[in-house]
Amino acid sequence: MRASSVRSRFLRRLPLNATALVVFALSIFPVYWMVLTAFKPTEDITADTPIFLPTHLTFDHFTKAVQADGFWTFWRNSLTVTLCGVLLALVVALGAAFAVARMKWRGRRSFILMVFIAQVAPWEAMLIPMYLIARDTGMLDKLSMLTLIYFMITLPFTVVTLRSFLTAIPVELEEAAQVDGCTRTQAFRRVTLPLLAPGLLSTSLFGFITAWNEFAFANMLIIKNQDDRTLPVWLSSFSNVFGTDWGATMAASTLFALPVLILFLVLQRRVSTGMTGGAVKG
């Protein structure tokens, strides 16, 4: 009886497991092919028959990518605008989320509604307005304008997410700290902020990935000063530098994806919810 129950449960889950396996394979195969091409010798890349398991690996393509003109400059540009935009969004969103979650003031619901509208609005709809603003204010070809745009893109999601995390943290914790002699600011800094760490990490991870991979605004706003380009824009013209050298192109793409992968591996254990469960005893 027990063996038949296990067998029937296995048969019920078989379609779901097979579907999950297919989805996983379809999702991971492009990444696998990119990394594999970066390590394969040129003769294996240009072979008539696709080679899914290389006979030997080479780092020549990575050497070409790193030694390409402007690689480290564009890497620095991407890292600068991404980190500055995300950090600025975290600081502003933290204050806005606290005001929405902990305070009552006129227009609070309208403010939340506007934040939700800004979050669901397509970024493509802002391309022309942002270009006109940058042109009229003399901010074209400047990384500071790109930083402000990345701040604007990541801010609504950050406000909404941090508000949800703040709502989940019992306000009684702050009130107990104030009873013990803390001011409201000290109670937030010593009690709420440490419990808010998962929200800060998850939103910073999302913001970093969004800004790091952004292409449209960087391609449109950086026109004349090519030294201020970011890595996604540089990668779009990378094949023109090396002609048909797909190995170097895939190596550059692998290096481009590496910071996001490292950041995710570092933060994925800390990005979790429910850290305040049971913090207040009934």
Secondary structure, DSSP 4 states (H G I P E B T S, - for coil): -HHHHHHHHHHHHHHHHHHHHHHHHHHHHHHHHHHHHHHS-HHHHT-SS--SS-SS---HHHHHHHTSTTHHHHHHHHHHHHHHHHHHHHHHHHHHHHHHHH---TTHHHHHHHHHHHHHS-GGGGHHHHHHHHHHTT-TT-HHHHHHHHHHHHHHHHHHHHHHHHHHS-HHHHHHHHHTT--HHHHIIIIIHHHTHHHHHHHHHHHHHHHHH--HHHHHH--S-GGG--HHHHHHTHHHHHTT-HHHHHHHHHHHHHHHHHHHHHHTTT--S-TTTTSS--
